[in-house]
Amino acid sequence: MAGRVDGITRRQWGGAGLVLACSLAMPALQAQPKLERKRIVMAVDGKASFGFLPLTMAEELGYFKAEGLDLEINDWGTGDRALQAIVNGAADVCATAFVKTIELQAKNQWFQAFALQARTPQIALGVSVRNMPHYKTGADLKGRKIGVAALGSASYLTAGLVLARYDLKPDDVSFVELGSTVSALTGLRSGQVDAISHTDPVMSMLEQKGEVKIIGDARTLKGTSELFGGPMPSACLVAAGEFIQKNPNTCQAMTNALVHALKWLQTAGPGDIIKTVPASYLLGDRALYLASFDQLRESISLDGLMPENGPRTALRTLANFNPDIKADKIDMTKTFTNSFARRAKERFKA
């Protein structure tokens, strides 16, 4: 016969304890907000680049699923195409450069960044050693072909800023859209372009193999500040302002997953990276990929928050580069929000 505790059988006492434990847990479960949408399609601007490594890690480590999301990620190659996917209804959210929110607002379209992945553009401009063996100064690029991910992209903007240092304008060169990682490597190596402005690991691979000479570098925090005159935030999660307003819990879940990955990346070792990143991203050279990661590590956001003065630097840069951008007409408060990242930062102690 079961023992008794103050007139209650031990079996009854255990059952009561279980009920009590469940009842205490209920508030925590109830506190989890219901997602407005579990199924999300995300368009990405060049997923294999390091700028979107946090996104890739959140996907590979199962953090989006842990937040209750069924996420489909499609790589559209360029920011403009990725954003067009949202406009066309082919995607709900976009992973692209922060500057796109400013460009879109100038066209009376409200898009907002809600989670930062990269604190720098992670882009470098390099001159082809084969095509321009006698290169001496940026002025030598006049009349030459420069490969970029896409016209209007961050790589295009970075190249334009480097040219400006040598009193050259975008019209003084010919820009060639190279798109993806493989296409960029092929474009430079085939002699299709004389210089290339692109992301890593493309630029690190070309640099280490002696195929390019770097003349402008926005991969490190220091190099970015020197080139842009301040912090220049880049890869973000971006959505239409209306989508964010209607789906705050879903946006919070996406941000939670991303910040969780950012936290993981802070202490991840080389072995962790290699085991997690898709093999195709390594371009057949694991050592080079890890060397690129080590160089870019400081540029990865720590907590998903937009850095102070970062948006201002982006606006000033765009306004100086694109006459269609009128700085006084842009409401920067509509281009980003830190509300989701702050909550995620607190949750994961990022």
C-alpha positions in Angstrom: 0.0 0.0 0.0 1.3 3.5 -0.9 2.7 5.5 2.0 0.9 8.6 3.2 2.0 12.2 3.7 -0.3 14.1 6.0 -3.3 12.1 4.9 -2.5 12.2 1.2 -1.0 9.1 -0.6 2.4 9.5 -2.1 0.9 8.8 -5.5 -1.6 11.6 -5.0 1.1 13.9 -3.8 3.2 13.1 -6.9 0.3 13.8 -9.2 -0.5 17.1 -7.5 3.2 18.0 -7.8 3.0 17.3 -11.5 -0.1 19.4 -11.9 1.5 22.2 -10.0 4.7 22.1 -12.1 2.6 22.2 -15.3 0.6 25.1 -14.0 3.7 27.0 -13.2 5.0 26.4 -16.7 1.9 27.5 -18.3 2.5 31.3 -18.1 5.9 30.8 -19.9 4.2 28.8 -22.6 1.4 31.3 -22.9 3.9 34.1 -23.0 5.2 32.8 -26.3 3.4 35.1 -28.8 1.4 33.4 -31.6 3.0 33.8 -35.0 0.9 35.7 -37.5 2.6 33.6 -40.2 4.7 30.5 -39.8 5.4 30.0 -43.5 7.8 32.6 -44.8 9.6 33.0 -48.1 12.8 35.0 -48.0 14.6 36.4 -51.0 18.4 36.8 -50.6 20.9 39.0 -52.3 23.8 36.5 -52.9 23.4 34.0 -50.1 26.9 32.5 -50.3 28.6 35.8 -49.4 29.9 36.3 -45.9 27.4 39.2 -45.4 24.7 36.6 -45.1 26.7 34.0 -43.1 24.5 34.7 -39.9 21.4 33.9 -42.0 23.0 30.7 -43.3 24.0 29.6 -39.8 20.6 30.3 -38.4 19.2 28.1 -41.1 21.7 25.3 -40.8 21.6 25.2 -37.0 17.8 25.0 -37.0 17.2 28.3 -35.2 14.4 29.3 -37.5 12.6 26.0 -36.9 13.1 26.4 -33.2 11.2 29.7 -33.4 8.3 27.9 -35.1 9.1 29.2 -38.6 8.9 27.3 -41.8 11.3 29.3 -43.8 12.1 29.0 -47.5 15.2 30.9 -48.6 15.7 31.7 -52.3 18.8 33.3 -53.7 18.1 36.0 -56.3 21.7 37.0 -56.8 21.2 40.8 -56.5 19.5 43.2 -54.1 17.2 44.6 -56.8 16.0 41.2 -57.9 15.5 40.1 -54.3 13.4 43.1 -53.5 11.5 42.8 -56.7 10.5 39.3 -55.6 8.7 41.0 -52.7 7.0 43.5 -54.9 5.9 40.6 -57.2 4.6 38.5 -54.3 7.2 35.8 -54.7 8.8 36.6 -51.3 7.7 38.0 -48.0 11.1 39.2 -46.6 14.4 40.1 -48.1 18.0 39.8 -47.0 19.9 42.7 -48.6 22.0 45.8 -48.0 20.6 48.5 -45.8 21.1 51.2 -48.4 18.2 49.6 -50.4 15.7 50.9 -47.8 16.9 54.5 -48.6 16.8 54.0 -52.3 13.3 52.6 -52.1 12.0 55.5 -49.9 13.3 57.9 -52.5 10.9 56.1 -54.9 8.1 56.4 -52.4 8.3 52.8 -51.3 8.5 52.0 -47.5 10.8 49.2 -46.7 12.4 48.8 -43.3 15.5 46.9 -42.0 14.8 45.1 -38.7 17.9 42.9 -38.0 21.5 43.7 -38.9 23.9 40.9 -40.1 27.0 42.8 -41.2 28.5 46.0 -39.9 30.5 46.7 -43.1 29.8 46.1 -46.8 32.4 43.4 -46.8 33.4 44.5 -50.3 36.8 45.2 -51.9 37.8 46.6 -55.2 40.7 44.9 -56.9 42.6 45.4 -60.2 43.3 42.5 -62.5 47.0 41.7 -62.4 46.8 40.0 -65.8 44.8 42.7 -67.6 46.5 45.7 -65.9 50.1 44.5 -65.1 51.4 48.1 -65.2 48.7 49.6 -62.9 50.0 52.5 -60.8 47.1 54.6 -59.7 43.3 54.6 -59.7 43.4 57.0 -62.6 44.5 54.1 -64.7 41.0 52.7 -64.5 39.6 55.4 -66.8 38.0 53.7 -69.8 38.3 50.3 -68.2 35.7 47.6 -67.4 34.9 47.1 -63.7 32.9 44.0 -62.6 30.2 44.5 -59.9 27.5 42.2 -58.5 24.9 44.5 -60.1 24.4 48.1 -61.1 23.2 50.0 -58.0 24.5 47.4 -55.7 26.8 48.0 -52.7 29.7 46.7 -54.8 28.8 49.3 -57.4 28.6 52.0 -54.8 32.0 51.0 -53.3 33.7 51.1 -56.6 32.3 54.5 -57.3 33.7 55.9 -54.0 37.1 54.5 -54.8 37.0 56.1 -58.3 36.0 59.4 -56.8 39.3 59.4 -54.9 41.0 59.7 -58.2 38.6 62.3 -59.6 36.9 59.7 -61.8 33.1 59.5 -62.3 31.1 56.3 -62.9 30.7 57.4 -66.5 34.5 57.3 -66.9 34.4 53.5 -66.7 32.2 50.7 -67.9 30.5 48.6 -65.3 29.7 45.0 -66.0 27.2 43.0 -63.9 28.8 39.7 -62.8 26.2 38.6 -60.2 27.0 35.4 -58.2 30.2 34.2 -56.8 31.1 31.7 -59.6 30.2 34.3 -62.3 32.4 36.9 -60.6 35.4 34.6 -60.5 34.8 33.6 -64.1 34.4 37.2 -65.2 37.7 38.3 -63.7 39.7 35.2 -64.8 38.4 35.2 -68.3 39.5 38.8 -68.9 35.9 40.0 -69.2 36.7 42.8 -66.8 39.8 44.8 -65.8 38.9 45.2 -62.2 36.3 43.8 -59.8 34.3 45.1 -56.8 32.8 42.2 -54.9 32.3 40.4 -51.6 34.3 37.7 -49.9 35.2 34.9 -50.2 35.6 36.0 -53.9 38.0 38.8 -53.2 40.1 37.0 -50.7 40.5 34.1 -53.1 41.6 36.4 -55.9 43.9 38.3 -53.6 45.6 35.3 -52.1 46.2 33.7 -55.5 47.8 37.0 -56.7 45.1 37.6 -59.3 44.1 41.1 -58.1 45.7 44.0 -56.4 43.3 45.5 -53.8 42.9 49.3 -54.1 39.8 49.9 -52.0 38.8 47.8 -49.0 35.5 48.0 -47.1 35.8 44.6 -45.4 37.1 45.7 -42.1 35.7 48.3 -39.7 38.8 50.5 -40.1 38.8 50.3 -43.9 35.1 51.0 -44.1 35.4 54.0 -41.9 38.2 55.4 -44.0 36.3 54.8 -47.3 32.8 55.9 -46.2 33.7 58.4 -43.4 31.9 56.4 -40.7 30.2 53.1 -40.0 28.4 51.7 -43.0 25.9 49.0 -42.1 25.2 46.4 -44.8 23.4 43.1 -44.9 20.0 43.2 -43.1 16.7 41.5 -42.9 14.3 43.9 -44.7 10.6 43.9 -45.3 7.9 46.2 -46.4 6.8 48.5 -43.5 3.3 47.2 -43.8 4.4 43.6 -43.5 6.3 44.4 -40.3 3.3 46.2 -38.8 1.0 43.3 -39.6 3.4 40.5 -38.6 5.4 41.7 -35.5 5.6 38.3 -33.8 6.8 36.7 -37.0 9.4 39.4 -37.5 10.5 38.9 -33.9 10.8 35.2 -34.4 13.1 35.8 -37.5 15.2 38.3 -35.5 15.4 35.8 -32.6 16.8 33.1 -34.9 19.3 35.6 -36.5 20.6 37.0 -33.2 20.9 33.4 -31.8 23.2 32.7 -34.8 25.1 35.9 -34.2 25.6 34.8 -30.6 26.8 31.4 -31.8 29.3 33.0 -34.2 30.9 35.0 -31.5 32.5 31.8 -30.1 32.4 29.4 -33.0 35.8 27.9 -34.0 37.1 27.0 -37.4 35.8 23.4 -37.1 32.4 24.7 -36.1 32.2 26.9 -39.2 33.4 24.1 -41.6 30.9 21.6 -40.2 28.0 24.0 -40.5 28.4 26.0 -43.7 27.3 24.4 -47.0 30.3 22.8 -48.8 29.5 24.7 -52.0 30.3 28.0 -50.2 33.9 26.9 -49.6 34.8 27.2 -53.3 36.9 24.1 -52.9 39.4 25.7 -50.5 38.5 25.3 -46.8 41.7 27.0 -45.6 41.0 30.1 -47.7 37.4 30.2 -46.6 38.5 30.2 -43.0 41.1 32.8 -43.6 38.4 35.0 -45.1 36.1 34.4 -42.2 38.9 35.3 -39.7 39.5 38.6 -41.6 35.8 39.5 -41.7 34.8 38.3 -38.2 34.9 41.7 -36.7 32.5 43.0 -39.3 29.7 40.5 -38.4 27.1 42.1 -36.2 27.2 41.1 -32.5 23.6 41.6 -31.7 21.5 42.6 -34.8 21.3 46.2 -33.8 21.9 49.0 -36.2 25.0 51.0 -35.2 24.8 54.6 -34.1 25.5 56.9 -37.0 25.5 54.0 -39.4 22.2 55.1 -41.2 23.5 58.6 -41.4 26.7 57.5 -43.1 24.7 55.5 -45.6 22.4 58.4 -46.4 25.3 60.8 -46.9 27.1 58.4 -49.1 24.1 57.7 -51.3 23.1 61.4 -51.6 26.7 62.3 -52.7 26.8 59.4 -55.2 23.2 59.4 -56.5 21.6 62.8 -57.5 18.2 61.2 -57.3 18.6 60.8 -53.5 17.6 64.0 -51.7 18.9 63.7 -48.1 16.4 66.2 -46.7 13.5 64.2 -48.2 14.4 60.9 -46.5 12.9 60.0 -43.1 15.6 57.8 -41.6 13.3 56.7 -38.8 11.4 54.7 -41.4 14.4 52.9 -42.8 15.1 50.7 -39.8 13.9 49.6 -36.4 16.0 48.2 -33.5 12.9 47.1 -31.5 13.1 43.5 -32.5 16.9 43.2 -32.1 16.8 44.7 -28.6 14.4 42.1 -27.4 16.4 39.3 -29.0 19.6 40.7 -27.6 18.1 40.6 -24.1 16.9 37.1 -24.6 20.1 35.6 -25.9 22.5 37.9 -23.9 24.2 38.8 -27.2 
